[in-house]
Amino acid sequence: MRHLANSVILAAISVIFTSNIFCQENTESLLKQRVTLQVSQATFLYALGTLAQRYKLPLGLEKSSGHLDDPKINIDIRERPLIEALNLLFEQEPAYKWEVNNGVLNVSPTRDRSEFLSLFLGLHIDRQCVIKETNDYEFRKCILSQPEVVLLMKSKKVEYATFMNEPSSNSILLNDNADLSVSSLTLRDYLNSIVLNSNRNTWVVEMVGKHNDKLLLSF
């Protein structure tokens, strides 16, 4: 019995160790890729979006409740590692910070952070919302129907922003080798998995409305 228990422990340690090596290599590969970014008097989101779109960076953005689109970003780099571009960008916008989670660039506020969004992204969910093909409308609807999400939104009296809640023909297609079989992911990790393993490379969550009391999830 003791031998079996030891074997299980060793197997678990091996999985964790292998996973950590994979994540580290994934992060290093992402940050070392060469990029060019030349913007003058640009907004933070324009500069970040340019990098994400041009180089197909998997990106997750949690917007600040006090977000301002000030045209203040000035960067001129050519064929430099992505990490240099990110450092230059975030030095000029201290309201946000970045980190890489499992190969996805996650951007979150350093101030004016929405308590609701923090709780929302930290929720653990067990049910997959993308099997092979869907669209952003159906995917958002599935996320919002998760019992944990419903309970949180009711308890915080948050509604979903309806102006983007219309049927969509914009498909979300999983890659052929995508594996989303892991259960009990946080919602942030699940969204990261989607942009890492599908034809969508960006997710954004934000609070909108007159009183910042409506949730908007977009891709």
KEKE-3310 file (N, C-alpha, C; in steps of 0.2 Angstrom, whole numbers, plus 5000, padded with zeros to 4 digits):
npx = (5004:5010:5020:5012:5006:5017:5021:5011:5012:5025:5022:5013:5022:5031:5022:5019:5032:5036:5026:5029:5041:5037:5029:5038:5047:5038:5034:5047:5049:5039:5042:5054:5053:5055:5051:5043:5039:5032:5026:5018:5012:5002:4987:4987:4980:4980:4993:4996:4986:4991:5003:4998:4989:4998:5008:5001:4999:4994:4982:4976:4965:4961:4952:4954:4944:4945:4949:4958:4960:4972:4982:4998:5008:5024:5035:5048:5055:5064:5064:5067:5067:5051:5049:5056:5049:5037:5041:5045:5032:5024:5031:5027:5014:5009:4997:4994:4999:5009:5010:5015:5005:5005:5009:5001:4999:4995:4986:4983:4975:4984:4979:4963:4955:4943:4933:4923:4927:4939:4935:4927:4935:4943:4935:4931:4927:4919:4913:4915:4914:4917:4917:4921:4918:4910:4902:4906:4895:4887:4897:4899:4887:4886:4896:4891:4880:4885:4884:4892:4895:4883:4878:4887:4885:4872:4874:4882:4874:4876:4874:4874:4881:4870:4872:4881:4876:4870:4866:4879:4890:4903:4915:4922:4935:4942:4959:4966:4973:4970:4968:4956:4953:4955:4948:4940:4946:4951:4941:4949:4960:4953:4949:4961:4965:4957:4960:4973:4972:4964:4956:4955:4964:4963:4956:4944:4939:4928:4920:4906:4894:4884:4887:4897:4892:4889:4894:4906:4911:4922:4929)
npy = (4994:5006:5007:5009:5021:5029:5028:5035:5048:5051:5050:5061:5072:5071:5074:5088:5093:5091:5099:5112:5114:5114:5125:5135:5135:5138:5151:5158:5156:5164:5177:5179:5181:5191:5207:5222:5238:5253:5267:5283:5295:5287:5277:5266:5254:5254:5252:5240:5232:5232:5225:5212:5209:5210:5200:5189:5187:5177:5184:5190:5202:5212:5225:5240:5249:5262:5266:5275:5282:5288:5297:5294:5285:5282:5273:5266:5253:5240:5224:5218:5208:5203:5205:5217:5226:5225:5229:5243:5248:5246:5253:5266:5266:5264:5260:5247:5230:5216:5198:5182:5168:5151:5152:5163:5180:5189:5204:5215:5227:5239:5247:5254:5242:5231:5224:5214:5209:5203:5193:5186:5181:5173:5162:5145:5133:5119:5114:5112:5125:5125:5114:5109:5118:5134:5150:5167:5173:5162:5156:5165:5165:5152:5153:5163:5155:5146:5139:5144:5157:5163:5163:5172:5184:5187:5189:5200:5209:5211:5214:5207:5216:5221:5226:5219:5207:5199:5187:5179:5177:5175:5163:5152:5142:5127:5122:5108:5099:5103:5102:5103:5096:5096:5098:5109:5122:5139:5153:5162:5155:5146:5154:5158:5146:5145:5155:5152:5140:5141:5149:5162:5175:5184:5189:5199:5207:5218:5231:5240:5253:5266:5266:5257:5244:5233:5218:5214:5203:5199:5194)
npz = (5000:5004:4995:4983:4986:4986:4973:4967:4971:4966:4953:4952:4955:4944:4933:4937:4936:4923:4917:4921:4915:4902:4902:4905:4894:4884:4887:4886:4873:4867:4872:4866:4853:4838:4836:4828:4831:4829:4834:4837:4848:4852:4858:4872:4871:4857:4853:4860:4854:4841:4841:4845:4835:4823:4826:4830:4843:4857:4868:4883:4890:4904:4908:4915:4927:4927:4915:4903:4887:4882:4871:4871:4869:4864:4854:4846:4839:4831:4825:4837:4853:4859:4873:4875:4869:4876:4889:4886:4882:4893:4903:4899:4902:4917:4923:4920:4920:4915:4912:4908:4905:4904:4891:4886:4884:4897:4903:4915:4927:4937:4945:4950:4948:4944:4956:4953:4941:4944:4953:4944:4934:4942:4945:4946:4934:4927:4916:4898:4885:4872:4860:4846:4836:4836:4839:4843:4850:4855:4863:4872:4878:4883:4893:4902:4906:4915:4931:4942:4937:4935:4948:4954:4947:4950:4964:4965:4958:4944:4927:4910:4896:4884:4871:4863:4862:4852:4840:4831:4817:4817:4818:4831:4830:4835:4835:4827:4835:4847:4865:4877:4888:4902:4918:4930:4928:4931:4926:4919:4915:4907:4896:4892:4887:4876:4867:4864:4858:4846:4832:4837:4844:4855:4870:4879:4894:4902:4912:4909:4905:4913:4926:4927:4929:4921:4913:4900:4888:4876:4860)
capx = (5000:5014:5023:5007:5005:5024:5021:5006:5016:5031:5019:5011:5027:5033:5018:5020:5038:5035:5021:5032:5046:5034:5026:5044:5049:5033:5035:5053:5048:5035:5045:5061:5052:5057:5045:5044:5033:5034:5020:5019:5006:4996:4985:4990:4977:4982:5000:4995:4983:4995:5007:4994:4987:5003:5012:4996:5000:4988:4982:4970:4965:4956:4952:4953:4937:4946:4953:4959:4963:4977:4987:5004:5013:5029:5039:5051:5060:5064:5067:5069:5063:5045:5050:5059:5043:5032:5044:5044:5025:5021:5034:5023:5007:5009:4990:4993:5005:5008:5013:5013:5002:5004:5010:4996:5001:4989:4987:4978:4976:4988:4974:4956:4954:4936:4932:4919:4931:4944:4931:4924:4941:4945:4930:4933:4922:4920:4910:4918:4910:4919:4919:4925:4916:4905:4903:4907:4889:4886:4902:4898:4880:4888:4900:4886:4875:4889:4881:4896:4895:4876:4878:4892:4882:4866:4876:4885:4869:4879:4871:4878:4880:4866:4873:4885:4873:4866:4869:4885:4892:4910:4916:4927:4937:4948:4964:4965:4977:4968:4965:4953:4950:4957:4943:4941:4950:4948:4939:4955:4964:4949:4949:4968:4966:4953:4964:4979:4970:4958:4957:4954:4970:4962:4949:4944:4934:4928:4914:4904:4888:4885:4889:4902:4889:4888:4900:4906:4916:4923:4935)
capy = (5000:5012:5007:5012:5028:5033:5029:5040:5054:5052:5052:5068:5076:5071:5078:5095:5095:5092:5105:5118:5115:5116:5132:5140:5135:5142:5158:5160:5156:5170:5183:5180:5182:5197:5211:5229:5242:5260:5271:5290:5298:5281:5275:5260:5249:5253:5249:5233:5228:5231:5219:5206:5207:5209:5194:5184:5185:5175:5189:5191:5209:5213:5232:5244:5253:5269:5266:5281:5281:5294:5296:5296:5280:5283:5267:5265:5248:5236:5217:5217:5203:5205:5207:5224:5230:5225:5234:5250:5250:5246:5259:5272:5265:5261:5258:5240:5226:5210:5192:5176:5162:5146:5154:5168:5186:5192:5211:5217:5233:5239:5252:5254:5236:5229:5218:5209:5205:5199:5187:5183:5178:5168:5157:5138:5130:5112:5112:5115:5128:5125:5107:5110:5124:5138:5157:5171:5174:5155:5155:5170:5163:5147:5156:5166:5151:5142:5140:5149:5164:5165:5165:5178:5190:5188:5191:5207:5213:5213:5211:5207:5221:5218:5228:5214:5200:5197:5181:5181:5172:5175:5157:5151:5135:5125:5119:5100:5096:5107:5098:5107:5091:5097:5101:5113:5127:5145:5156:5165:5149:5143:5159:5158:5140:5146:5160:5148:5134:5142:5155:5169:5176:5189:5190:5205:5208:5225:5233:5245:5256:5272:5264:5251:5238:5228:5214:5213:5198:5200:5191)
capz = (5000:5005:4988:4979:4988:4984:4966:4965:4973:4961:4946:4952:4955:4937:4929:4938:4934:4916:4915:4923:4910:4896:4902:4905:4887:4880:4889:4884:4865:4866:4874:4862:4846:4836:4834:4826:4833:4828:4835:4840:4851:4851:4864:4875:4867:4850:4853:4862:4849:4835:4843:4846:4828:4818:4827:4832:4850:4861:4873:4887:4893:4909:4907:4921:4928:4926:4909:4899:4880:4881:4865:4874:4869:4859:4853:4839:4839:4825:4825:4844:4856:4861:4880:4875:4867:4881:4894:4884:4882:4900:4907:4898:4904:4923:4925:4918:4921:4911:4913:4903:4909:4899:4884:4884:4887:4901:4905:4920:4930:4943:4949:4947:4946:4946:4961:4950:4936:4948:4955:4938:4931:4946:4946:4943:4930:4926:4909:4892:4881:4865:4858:4840:4832:4839:4837:4849:4853:4858:4868:4878:4881:4887:4899:4906:4909:4920:4938:4946:4934:4937:4955:4955:4944:4954:4971:4964:4954:4938:4921:4904:4891:4878:4864:4859:4864:4847:4836:4827:4812:4818:4821:4835:4828:4838:4831:4826:4841:4854:4871:4883:4892:4909:4921:4935:4927:4932:4920:4916:4912:4901:4891:4889:4882:4870:4862:4863:4854:4841:4827:4840:4848:4860:4874:4883:4899:4905:4915:4905:4907:4916:4933:4927:4932:4916:4910:4893:4887:4869:4857)
cpx = (5004:5018:5019:5007:5012:5024:5017:5009:5021:5028:5016:5016:5030:5029:5018:5026:5038:5031:5025:5038:5043:5031:5032:5046:5044:5033:5041:5053:5044:5038:5052:5059:5053:5051:5047:5038:5036:5027:5022:5012:5000:4993:4988:4987:4978:4988:5000:4992:4987:5000:5004:4992:4992:5007:5007:4998:4994:4988:4975:4970:4960:4957:4951:4947:4938:4950:4953:4962:4967:4982:4994:5010:5018:5034:5042:5057:5059:5068:5070:5065:5057:5045:5052:5053:5038:5035:5043:5037:5022:5025:5030:5016:5007:5002:4989:5000:5004:5012:5011:5011:5001:5004:5005:4998:4994:4990:4981:4980:4980:4984:4967:4953:4947:4936:4928:4923:4936:4941:4929:4930:4944:4941:4932:4926:4924:4917:4913:4913:4911:4921:4924:4924:4910:4906:4904:4901:4887:4891:4901:4892:4882:4892:4895:4881:4879:4886:4885:4895:4888:4875:4882:4888:4876:4868:4878:4880:4872:4875:4876:4876:4876:4868:4877:4882:4869:4870:4874:4887:4900:4912:4922:4929:4943:4953:4963:4968:4975:4965:4963:4950:4951:4951:4945:4946:4947:4946:4944:4959:4960:4949:4956:4968:4962:4957:4971:4978:4965:4960:4956:4960:4969:4955:4950:4938:4934:4921:4912:4897:4889:4888:4894:4899:4887:4894:4900:4912:4917:4929:4937)
cpy = (5006:5013:5011:5019:5032:5033:5034:5047:5056:5054:5059:5073:5077:5075:5086:5097:5096:5098:5111:5119:5117:5123:5137:5140:5139:5149:5161:5161:5162:5176:5185:5182:5189:5201:5218:5233:5250:5264:5278:5293:5293:5280:5268:5254:5248:5250:5242:5229:5227:5226:5213:5204:5206:5202:5189:5182:5183:5180:5189:5198:5210:5221:5235:5248:5260:5270:5272:5280:5287:5293:5298:5291:5282:5277:5267:5259:5243:5229:5216:5212:5207:5208:5215:5228:5231:5230:5241:5252:5251:5251:5265:5271:5261:5258:5250:5237:5220:5204:5187:5170:5157:5148:5160:5174:5189:5199:5212:5224:5233:5244:5252:5248:5234:5223:5212:5205:5201:5192:5183:5178:5172:5162:5150:5135:5123:5110:5116:5119:5128:5117:5107:5116:5127:5145:5161:5172:5167:5154:5159:5168:5157:5149:5159:5161:5146:5144:5145:5156:5167:5167:5171:5184:5192:5192:5198:5211:5216:5210:5211:5213:5219:5220:5224:5207:5197:5191:5183:5175:5172:5168:5157:5143:5133:5122:5111:5097:5099:5101:5102:5102:5092:5101:5105:5119:5134:5148:5159:5160:5146:5148:5159:5152:5141:5150:5156:5142:5135:5148:5162:5169:5181:5188:5196:5205:5215:5226:5239:5248:5262:5271:5259:5245:5233:5225:5214:5209:5198:5196:5194)
cpz = (5000:4998:4983:4980:4985:4977:4963:4966:4968:4955:4946:4951:4948:4933:4930:4936:4927:4913:4916:4918:4904:4896:4902:4898:4883:4881:4886:4876:4864:4867:4869:4855:4844:4833:4832:4828:4833:4828:4839:4842:4850:4858:4866:4871:4860:4849:4855:4857:4842:4835:4842:4839:4823:4819:4830:4839:4854:4867:4877:4891:4898:4910:4914:4921:4926:4919:4905:4892:4878:4876:4868:4873:4863:4859:4846:4840:4833:4826:4832:4848:4859:4869:4880:4874:4872:4887:4892:4884:4889:4905:4905:4900:4911:4926:4924:4919:4916:4914:4908:4907:4903:4892:4881:4888:4891:4904:4910:4924:4936:4948:4946:4945:4948:4950:4957:4945:4939:4950:4949:4935:4935:4948:4943:4940:4928:4919:4903:4888:4874:4864:4852:4836:4835:4836:4844:4853:4858:4864:4874:4882:4886:4894:4904:4909:4914:4927:4942:4944:4936:4944:4957:4953:4948:4961:4970:4960:4948:4932:4915:4899:4885:4871:4860:4860:4858:4843:4831:4823:4813:4822:4826:4833:4832:4834:4832:4832:4847:4859:4876:4887:4900:4912:4927:4934:4929:4926:4916:4912:4906:4895:4888:4884:4876:4865:4860:4858:4849:4837:4830:4844:4854:4864:4878:4888:4902:4908:4911:4908:4911:4923:4933:4930:4927:4913:4903:4892:4879:4867:4851)
residu = (MET:ARG:HIS:LEU:ALA:ASN:SER:VAL:ILE:LEU:ALA:ALA:ILE:SER:VAL:ILE:PHE:THR:SER:ASN:ILE:PHE:CYS:GLN:GLU:ASN:THR:GLU:SER:LEU:LEU:LYS:GLN:ARG:VAL:THR:LEU:GLN:VAL:SER:GLN:ALA:THR:PHE:LEU:TYR:ALA:LEU:GLY:THR:LEU:ALA:GLN:ARG:TYR:LYS:LEU:PRO:LEU:GLY:LEU:GLU:LYS:SER:SER:GLY:HIS:LEU:ASP:ASP:PRO:LYS:ILE:ASN:ILE:ASP:ILE:ARG:GLU:ARG:PRO:LEU:ILE:GLU:ALA:LEU:ASN:LEU:LEU:PHE:GLU:GLN:GLU:PRO:ALA:TYR:LYS:TRP:GLU:VAL:ASN:ASN:GLY:VAL:LEU:ASN:VAL:SER:PRO:THR:ARG:ASP:ARG:SER:GLU:PHE:LEU:SER:LEU:PHE:LEU:GLY:LEU:HIS:ILE:ASP:ARG:GLN:CYS:VAL:ILE:LYS:GLU:THR:ASN:ASP:TYR:GLU:PHE:ARG:LYS:CYS:ILE:LEU:SER:GLN:PRO:GLU:VAL:VAL:LEU:LEU:MET:LYS:SER:LYS:LYS:VAL:GLU:TYR:ALA:THR:PHE:MET:ASN:GLU:PRO:SER:SER:ASN:SER:ILE:LEU:LEU:ASN:ASP:ASN:ALA:ASP:LEU:SER:VAL:SER:SER:LEU:THR:LEU:ARG:ASP:TYR:LEU:ASN:SER:ILE:VAL:LEU:ASN:SER:ASN:ARG:ASN:THR:TRP:VAL:VAL:GLU:MET:VAL:GLY:LYS:HIS:ASN:ASP:LYS:LEU:LEU:LEU:SER:PHE)
# end
